[in-house]
Amino acid sequence: MFESIGWAEILVLIVAGLFILGPERLPEAAAWLGKTLRKVREYATGAREQLKSEIGPEFEEFRKPLEDLRKIRDFDPRRAVTKHLLNDLEDDYHHKPNGHAPSTSGQAPVVQPPVQRPLGYNERPPFDPDAT
């Protein structure tokens, strides 16, 4: 339930509660909050159990789309795009040189370009007159 709240946010909430409620009312407020959350959790569990008993075996069929929606909610587009792009580049570089699948029909192997090393201290980059 509180997966996105970290320890820093909890600490800020405690300090804010201490200033707003004061040290004498803060324990009472924390106890009330704990009881309320426990009741809400019990109501949700009871409702789920009641639905499960009334619907029967079809309940799992209804849960499957909800689990799919939960996966979509947890979807991180930045990580997915990065993974997709890097995997495609890696696959293209190692498995499909020049956009074709490697052949095993006796042809000469495709020579990979040499790996470029970083320039050393005071080392000049190579000069290519055709590139300018």
Secondary structure as UniProt FT lines:
FT   TURN            3..4
FT   HELIX           7..21
FT   TURN            23..25
FT   HELIX           26..55
FT   HELIX           56..58
FT   HELIX           59..73
FT   HELIX           77..95
FT   HELIX           97..99
FT   TURN            121..122
FT   HELIX           129..131
//
